[in-house]
Amino acid sequence: MGGAIAFSLQSFMEYGFIFDMDGVIIDSNPYHKISWENFLVKTGYPYSDELFEKTISGQTGTTSLRILFGNELSEGEMDGYLEEIDGEFQKILAKADRVGSLPGLPDFLRAVKGAGHKTALATSAPTGNVDLTLDKINLREFFDLILDKSDVTNGKPDPEVYLKSVSRLGVKKDHCIVFEDSLAGIRAALNAGLKVIGVTTSHSRDVLLEQGVIMTIDDFQSFTPVDVIQLIDRTNNKRLE
């Protein structure tokens, strides 16, 4: 979508840029992998990298635990396990050196905000994970709205977090775009009637396109907010044809 742009972002109407957190603003899989391995080894559950990739990565913690342990877990046990896993993640991330956002993201967000558009962080992660992540990568100031697990009743793939994001941003749904890496997150955004750009940190380009994203990216270096807005407008125009 590159090329010379003869006009500025200011010539556009207001748009909404909505970002998932894990796998989108930060490649947190390496930290989650260690936290899940520590937890499962402690519980006696056989862990492998294949198990993480197929069963845990890209899922909500609740979904992964249900897959691993079935419906045997009580709500109290589920909450305790999730708290333990998140605690492990926070300890690992807090100690990690040189934690960075996805390449190009700070400049991308700076351009979005500089043009007067709206931004939201919409994640299924708990507040503790969100606060630590944003503090580590110094991006909190770029988000007009932050919604996490504590703000919704139903996690992804339920569309609740994205519907609330659009409503609170006050931007037309047709002028919003979601950046997602997980299959559950993509379904949540599509179920909310939103357009999605897939980030290839968790799944391949082909897999993401099969889910219905309108574009895939590896990071935020090779395109601009203007490119994204043009893509949104082209997609809207195709729907009217």
N, C-alpha and C positions, 0 to 999 in steps of 0.2 A: 504493500500500500504506500510505499515511499514515493518521493518525487517532490518537485518544487511546489510549495504552497503559496498562492498569490494573495491570500487573505489571512486575517488574524482570527484567533479564537474568539475575540470580542464580538465578531460579527454574527456569532451563533446565538441561538436562544440558550436558556439554561439547561444543562444536562446533569445527570446523576451518575457518578462512577462508584460502584459498590464492590467491595473487595471481601472475599473470604480471608481468613488469616493463615492457618497452617497450609503450607504448600503454595501460597499465593504471595503474601507479603514477606514470608520467610520460609525457607526450606527447612522445616522443623523435623522432618522424618528421621534424621539421624538421632536426634534427642529422644523422640518418641520411641524409637526402636529400642534404645537402651533401657528406657523406663519400663516398657512392657516386658522386656526380657528379664529385668530384675524382679518385677512383680510375679511373672509366671514361674520363674525358677523357685521363688520363695513359696509359692502355693503348691509346687510339685507338678505343675502342668508342663509337659514336654514342649520346649520352645525351639523354633528354627526360623531362619530368615525367610524361608518360603511361607511359613505360617503367618509371619508379620505382613508380608507383601500381599497375600491372598485373603487374609481374614481380618486384619487390623488396619492396615494403611488405607486412608480414605473413608473410614467408617467412623461413626460416633462411638465413643467409649461404651455406651449402653448397648449398641448393636453388636459390637465385638464381643462383649461379655456374654450376651445372650447366645451368640453363635458358639462360643467356646464352652459355656457351662449350661446351655439349655435354659429352660424355665425353672430350674431348681433354685436359683438365687431369689431370696426374698428382697423386698425393696431396701431393707436395712443393709443386707449384705452387699447389694448392688452399690448403694451409696458409699459404703465403706471401701469397697474395691476401687471405685472411681476416685475417691479421695486419696487413696494410697498411690494409685498410678499417677495422678496429677501432682502429688507431692514429690514423687520421684522425678517427674519431668522438670518441675520447678527447681529442684536441687541441681539437676544436671545442667539446665540452661543457665542458672545463676553462676555456676562455676566455669562455664565455657568462655574461652577467649575468642576474640575476633568474630563475634556473632554479627552477621550482616543481613540486610534485606536482600531480596532478589535483585540482581544487577539492573541498574537503570531506574529502579522504582523511586528513589528520592527525587530525581530530576523530573520524572513523569508526574508525580504528585504535585511538585512545585509548579509545573506548567498548568496542571488542572486548576489548582487553587488560584494561581495568578490570573487566570482567565475568568474567574468568578463562578466556576461550576461547583457543584456540591459533591461531597465524598462521604462514604459510609464504610465502616468495618462491620461485617455481619458474619458472626462465627458461632459455632456450636461449642466452642471452648469455654471453660469456666473463667470467671473474672480474674482469678489469680494468674492463670496462664496468659491472659490477655495483657494485664498490667505489666507483667515481667517482660513479655515479648516486646511491647511497645517501648518500654524503658530501655531495653537492650539495644534496639535498633533506632531509637530516637525519632520516631515518626508520629507520635501522638498528635502533635500540633496540626498535622495535615488532614485530620478527620473531623468533619462536622458532627458526625454521629457515630457512636460505638454501641453495638448491640451484641451481647454474648448469651451464654446459656441461661443466665439468671433473668433475662428479659423475655424469654419465651416459654410456653408450656410444652410445645412439641418441637423436637429437634428435626434437623434435615433427615430425610427428604421432604418432610412437611414444609410447605412454603411460608410458614408463619414469619420467620426471621426476615425474609426478603419482602414480604408484604408490609411488615412494620417499617422496614427501612425506607421503602418508597413513600409510604404515608408520612413518616416523620421528616423526610427530606423535603417534601412538598414539591417534588418534580414529577412531571407527567411520566407515566410508565413507559410510554413509547420513546422517551428521551433518556432512559436509564440503560446501563449495561452492567452486567455482573462478571467478575473475574473469579473463576472457580477451577479447582484441580480435581476434586473428588466426584465420583459418580453420584453419590447421594446429594452433594451440593448442587450439581448440575440439574438433577431432577427437581430439587427444591426451587431453584430459580426458574426453570421452565414451567413448573407447576404454578408459579406466581405470575406467569405470563411475561417473563422478562427474557431479553436476549442475553446470551452468555458467550464470553470468550474463555476458552479452555487453556489452562496453564499445564504444561507437560511435566510437572515435577513428580506426579504420582502415576500417570498413565500415558500411553503413547498417543501421538497425534491421531492415528486412525481410530483408536478406541474413543477418544474424546469427540471426534467428528461423528461417530456412530451414535453418540448420545444426543446429538442435535445442537452442538455449539456452532456458532457462525464463523469462528476463526480459532486457531490455536497459536500460542506463543510459548517460547522457552523462557523468556524473561522480558524486561521492559525496555530493552535497549534499541530495538530495531524499528520502532514506530512511535508516533506522537499522539497526544490527545486529539489533535485535528484529524489524524487518520481514523481514530476510533469513532469520532463524531460523523465523519463521512460514511463510515461503514454502517452506523446506526441509521442514518438517513437513507442510504441505499436500500437497506433491509426494509425500512418502513415503506419506501416507495414501491418495492416489489409486491408488498402485501396489498397495495392499492391497485395494482395492475389487473 
